[in-house]
């Protein structure tokens, strides 16, 4: 029997109000010993589809397989040094990093993180259009779902929730935002800033495109202000995550304009897939799929002390031999070369 749309909406709201599953109490492996840095930094972005029941269910085994895959890659010396997770809403999803052996784990904004920014006068009409039946204006029931895992020391963390009004549809039930971590790399003249975020969906938000696109634009502006507040232009920058740009021209243009113009203080900003195309690197079918879907991005820029250039792209999490995936997103790793800039006195 087909469930009426309004019934499903209320089920979804009730599910997000419900408590998350209990924390995983299984013994986790001890943190690894510090590792050296050879000048190449690998960063993976991966939306793990860790939504609470009934929006997603039966995901525990997939999270275990993600952690096991990363742990096996570690044993072979090829795990990504840094992992940016999105939709890690449940305890099982948030346990991936420790289970995979990452020594440093930073969580993004939780459901209590607030942003007191008030809407501009020009946004009053948008705010007045809130619909509780679509999850708008009734509070935040889960956090941002963001997490950053690192083999190298995280020496600073900055978190930001998007303003309460800067969302649309069911996305408003999650306290979406961004997180910047500063990572210390052994033997380098300075750290690197890495940002992750998850922006408002389009169709999944269940509101008209005009409304979800406007929320997306508000969030990009908020993300831009956050980056400019906390990023030190002396250091290289990577901004990755689920940007939910997709095939919507308005979203892609807005995202690209802000990234190129505002995030790196005048230093050229590139993205991993475009850089790989420019280098004529081979793309797997899953890499092509991820590039075409245009949701998951890694933007990067050099700093004033170190250059940052793309070396390659790998796909640790795509389609298996049986055609299945561990998430509804491809998880890809971009490997970058960092080189100190010789500054003459």
Phi, psi and omega per residue, in radians:
X1 nan 2.356 -3.129
X2 -1.346 2.231 -3.138
X3 -1.429 2.230 3.109
X4 -0.977 2.584 -3.081
X5 -0.997 -0.739 -3.094
X6 -1.163 -0.560 3.110
X7 -1.169 -0.763 3.126
X8 -1.083 -0.666 3.133
X9 -1.055 -0.780 -3.103
X10 -1.213 -0.590 3.062
X11 -1.106 -0.750 -3.137
X12 -1.096 -0.752 3.114
X13 -1.089 -0.801 -3.133
X14 -1.089 -0.632 -3.131
X15 -1.145 -0.681 -3.125
X16 -1.285 -0.415 3.072
X17 -1.297 -0.531 -3.100
X18 -1.110 2.736 -3.128
X19 -1.190 2.597 3.095
X20 -1.260 2.817 3.116
X21 -1.045 2.706 3.130
X22 -1.091 2.688 -3.102
X23 -1.125 2.588 3.103
X24 -1.257 2.139 -3.064
X25 -1.772 0.108 3.132
X26 -1.143 2.602 3.134
X27 -1.123 2.313 3.117
X28 -1.796 2.646 3.134
X29 -1.159 2.637 3.130
X30 -1.169 2.680 3.115
X31 -1.012 2.521 3.135
X32 -1.248 2.846 3.067
X33 -1.243 2.699 3.138
X34 -0.963 2.486 -3.132
X35 -1.908 2.786 3.103
X36 -1.483 2.953 3.137
X37 -2.164 2.161 -3.056
X38 -1.772 0.204 3.126
X39 1.731 -0.126 3.104
X40 -2.013 2.211 -3.122
X41 -2.031 2.171 3.135
X42 -1.846 2.285 -3.068
X43 -2.284 2.131 3.122
X44 -1.885 2.415 2.981
X45 -1.993 2.366 -3.003
X46 -2.705 2.044 2.975
X47 -1.498 1.957 -2.978
X48 -1.596 0.063 3.082
X49 0.999 0.871 -3.118
X50 -1.667 0.851 -3.133
X51 -1.330 2.633 3.093
X52 -1.290 2.781 3.069
X53 -1.114 2.491 0.064
X54 -1.678 0.214 3.105
X55 -1.163 -0.497 3.009
X56 -2.645 2.600 3.139
X57 -2.647 2.829 -3.140
X58 1.135 0.541 -3.036
X59 -1.619 -0.175 -3.023
X60 -1.027 -0.740 -3.128
X61 -1.117 -0.648 3.117
X62 -1.185 -0.672 3.100
X63 -1.135 -0.685 3.076
X64 -1.062 -0.708 -3.140
X65 -1.205 -0.626 3.068
X66 -1.079 -0.834 3.141
X67 -1.101 -0.732 3.140
X68 -1.113 -0.728 3.113
X69 -1.073 -0.795 3.118
X70 -1.120 -0.662 3.133
X71 -1.180 -0.708 3.090
X72 -1.138 -0.686 3.082
X73 -1.099 -0.649 3.106
X74 -1.077 -0.757 -3.141
X75 -1.074 -0.470 3.125
X76 -1.657 0.029 3.107
X77 1.281 0.457 -3.103
X78 -2.280 0.294 3.079
X79 -1.240 2.611 3.045
X80 -1.088 2.398 -3.136
X81 -1.165 -0.611 -3.117
X82 -2.290 2.398 3.128
X83 -2.195 2.254 3.080
X84 -1.850 1.974 -3.123
X85 -1.806 2.444 2.970
X86 -2.152 2.739 -3.086
X87 1.019 0.578 2.989
X88 -1.554 1.182 -3.050
X89 -1.453 -0.591 -3.044
X90 -1.613 2.835 3.113
X91 -1.078 -0.659 3.126
X92 -1.106 -0.695 3.104
X93 -1.183 -0.690 -3.126
X94 -1.266 -0.215 3.127
X95 -1.476 -0.118 -3.070
X96 -0.996 -0.818 -3.024
X97 -1.072 -0.862 -3.140
X98 -1.131 -0.733 -3.137
X99 -1.113 -0.509 -3.136
X100 -1.490 -0.074 3.050
X101 1.629 0.287 3.110
X102 -1.354 2.281 -3.069
X103 -1.320 -0.448 -3.054
X104 -2.217 2.232 -3.127
X105 -2.333 2.192 3.097
X106 -2.096 2.276 3.111
X107 -1.669 2.510 3.106
X108 -1.360 -2.963 -3.128
X109 -0.970 2.405 3.074
X110 -1.672 -3.004 -3.057
X111 -1.262 -0.153 3.139
X112 -1.733 -0.172 3.130
X113 -1.160 2.300 -3.083
X114 -2.060 2.676 3.016
X115 -2.306 1.950 -3.008
X116 -1.532 0.171 3.111
X117 -1.018 2.370 -3.111
X118 -1.764 2.592 -3.133
X119 -1.167 2.512 3.049
X120 -1.184 2.845 3.126
X121 -0.982 -0.619 -3.112
X122 -1.218 -0.227 -3.137
X123 -1.705 0.026 -3.065
X124 -1.071 -0.670 3.138
X125 -1.151 -0.706 3.106
X126 -1.081 -0.806 3.141
X127 -1.099 -0.718 -3.112
X128 -1.132 -0.310 -3.126
X129 -1.514 0.170 -3.129
X130 -1.006 2.460 3.131
X131 -2.183 1.873 3.100
X132 -0.996 -0.563 3.137
X133 -1.179 -0.282 3.056
X134 -1.825 0.248 3.080
X135 1.505 0.136 -3.077
X136 -1.614 2.423 3.008
X137 1.307 0.238 -3.108
X138 -2.007 0.149 3.051
X139 1.918 2.985 3.136
X140 -1.829 2.199 -3.047
X141 -1.959 -0.183 2.948
X142 -2.423 2.899 3.128
X143 -1.380 -2.717 -3.071
X144 -1.381 -0.380 -3.059
X145 1.311 0.190 -3.107
X146 -1.645 2.501 3.064
X147 -2.692 2.501 3.061
X148 -2.147 2.232 3.105
X149 -1.906 2.478 -3.089
X150 -2.584 2.467 2.972
X151 -1.409 -0.383 -3.108
X152 -1.818 2.706 -3.039
X153 -1.037 2.276 2.976
X154 -1.553 1.971 -3.010
X155 -1.758 -0.173 3.076
X156 -2.751 2.543 3.121
X157 -2.362 2.304 3.034
X158 -2.224 2.343 -3.095
X159 -2.144 2.620 3.116
X160 -2.600 2.221 2.953
X161 -1.620 2.494 3.059
X162 -1.126 2.644 3.077
X163 -0.904 2.540 -3.057
X164 -0.955 -0.611 -3.084
X165 -1.436 -0.223 -3.013
X166 -1.572 1.083 3.103
X167 -2.738 2.948 3.137
X168 -2.551 2.420 3.055
X169 1.173 -2.666 -3.060
X170 -1.129 -0.300 3.046
X171 -1.028 -0.447 -3.109
X172 -1.144 -0.314 3.133
X173 -1.275 -0.368 3.083
X174 -1.749 2.501 -3.119
X175 -1.532 1.164 -3.070
X176 -1.128 2.708 -3.129
X177 -3.111 -2.438 -3.097
X178 -2.647 2.820 3.071
X179 -2.487 2.351 3.040
X180 -1.985 2.246 3.026
X181 -2.062 2.544 3.055
X182 -1.861 2.121 -3.030
X183 -1.966 2.271 3.120
X184 -1.544 2.206 -3.130
X185 -1.900 2.142 -3.077
X186 -0.943 2.306 3.045
X187 1.368 0.072 -3.117
X188 -1.741 2.705 -3.083
X189 -1.217 -0.209 3.136
X190 -2.910 3.085 3.133
X191 -1.472 -3.077 3.018
X192 -2.214 2.445 3.088
X193 -1.663 2.276 3.123
X194 -2.245 2.258 -3.094
X195 -2.056 2.457 2.955
X196 -2.257 2.666 -3.106
X197 -2.720 2.944 3.057
X198 -2.532 1.991 -3.049
X199 -1.671 2.903 -3.065
X200 -0.997 2.321 3.092
X201 -1.249 2.996 3.118
X202 -1.812 -1.417 -3.071
X203 -1.205 -0.649 -3.100
X204 -1.140 -0.328 3.126
X205 -1.287 -0.286 3.067
X206 1.114 0.597 3.014
X207 -2.281 2.877 3.128
X208 -1.001 2.600 -3.115
X209 -0.973 -0.673 -3.111
X210 -1.025 -0.657 -3.117
X211 -1.313 -0.823 -3.121
X212 -1.167 -0.619 3.100
X213 -1.153 -0.647 3.117
X214 -1.161 -0.727 3.087
X215 -1.079 -0.713 3.106
X216 -1.025 -0.746 3.131
X217 -1.138 -0.722 3.093
X218 -1.074 -0.689 -3.124
X219 -1.224 -0.655 3.088
X220 -1.098 -0.712 3.105
X221 -1.102 -0.706 3.122
X222 -1.179 -0.728 3.091
X223 -1.067 -0.733 3.140
X224 -1.071 -0.798 3.118
X225 -1.087 -0.675 3.124
X226 -1.114 -0.814 3.129
X227 -1.083 -0.784 -3.107
X228 -1.189 -0.455 3.095
X229 -1.274 -0.679 -2.943
X230 -1.945 -0.337 -3.124
X231 -1.358 2.295 3.063
X232 -1.630 2.000 -3.074
X233 -1.142 -0.177 3.027
X234 -1.186 -0.391 -3.036
X235 -1.870 2.643 3.048
X236 -1.089 2.801 -3.082
X237 -2.375 2.371 2.973
X238 -2.221 2.274 3.102
X239 -2.163 1.958 -3.068
X240 -2.321 2.846 3.087
X241 2.584 -2.855 3.129
X242 -1.725 1.754 -3.066
X243 -1.571 -0.134 3.067
X244 0.869 0.680 3.093
X245 -1.369 -0.834 3.102
X246 1.031 -2.538 -3.107
X247 -1.632 0.117 3.130
X248 -1.332 1.931 -3.054
X249 -1.009 -0.744 -3.122
X250 -1.003 -0.747 -3.128
X251 -1.197 -0.773 -3.091
X252 -1.139 -0.745 3.141
X253 -1.113 -0.767 3.137
X254 -1.073 -0.798 -3.140
X255 -1.086 -0.876 -3.093
X256 -1.112 -0.693 -3.141
X257 -1.082 -0.834 -3.127
X258 -1.147 -0.748 -3.127
X259 -1.065 -0.813 -3.076
X260 -1.260 -0.605 -2.989
X261 -1.636 -0.572 -2.857
X262 -2.112 -0.340 -2.951
X263 -1.453 -0.521 -2.959
X264 -2.058 0.363 3.010
X265 0.957 0.743 3.058
X266 1.656 -0.279 3.070
X267 -1.306 2.370 -3.115
X268 -0.977 2.340 -3.131
X269 -1.959 2.259 -3.132
X270 -2.109 3.012 2.974
X271 -2.181 2.682 -2.930
X272 -1.052 -0.770 -3.105
X273 -1.172 -0.710 3.113
X274 -1.132 -0.715 3.125
X275 -1.120 -0.693 3.121
X276 -1.124 -0.692 3.070
X277 -1.073 -0.749 3.141
X278 -1.109 -0.507 3.128
X279 -1.572 -0.014 -3.116
X280 1.020 0.688 3.095
X281 -1.328 2.557 3.127
X282 -1.216 2.454 3.119
X283 -1.985 2.314 3.007
X284 -1.337 3.006 3.113
X285 -1.086 -0.665 3.134
X286 -1.221 -0.607 3.071
X287 -1.123 -0.728 3.107
X288 -1.106 -0.706 3.127
X289 -1.089 -0.812 -3.131
X290 -1.095 -0.763 3.126
X291 -1.095 -0.711 -3.091
X292 -1.214 -0.671 3.131
X293 -1.173 -0.533 3.002
X294 1.011 0.683 3.035
X295 -1.826 -0.729 -3.039
X296 -1.749 2.090 -3.034
X297 -2.283 2.657 2.882
X298 -2.249 1.954 3.017
X299 -1.652 2.596 -3.133
X300 -2.625 2.659 3.131
X301 -2.599 2.571 3.051
X302 -1.257 2.868 3.011
X303 -1.882 -3.049 3.135
X304 -1.437 -0.202 3.120
X305 -1.890 -0.413 -3.090
X306 -2.488 2.492 3.015
X307 -1.569 2.663 3.141
X308 -2.305 2.040 -3.119
X309 -2.286 2.558 -3.134
X310 -1.336 2.407 3.038
X311 -1.824 -0.833 -3.083
X312 -2.842 2.956 3.032
X313 -2.218 2.309 3.086
X314 -2.145 2.743 -3.122
X315 -2.112 1.530 3.085
X316 -1.206 -0.501 -3.062
X317 -2.272 1.686 3.063
X318 -2.351 -2.404 3.105
X319 -1.455 2.339 3.044
X320 -1.375 3.135 -3.134
X321 -1.074 -0.478 3.133
X322 -1.562 0.073 3.090
X323 1.536 -0.041 -3.124
X324 -1.598 2.861 3.092
X325 -2.226 2.724 3.117
X326 -1.476 -0.122 3.090
X327 -2.640 3.068 3.048
X328 -1.587 0.147 3.056
X329 -2.171 2.698 2.958
X330 -1.434 2.381 3.013
X331 -1.768 2.050 -3.098
X332 -2.133 2.646 -3.118
X333 -2.019 2.228 3.011
X334 -1.826 2.266 3.095
X335 -1.850 2.252 -3.057
X336 -2.052 2.560 2.993
X337 -1.704 2.260 3.062
X338 -1.924 2.282 3.140
X339 -2.360 2.232 3.095
X340 -1.071 2.512 3.078
X341 -1.606 2.236 3.135
X342 -1.374 1.789 -3.113
X343 -1.601 2.053 -3.135
X344 -1.362 2.445 3.113
X345 -1.145 nan nan
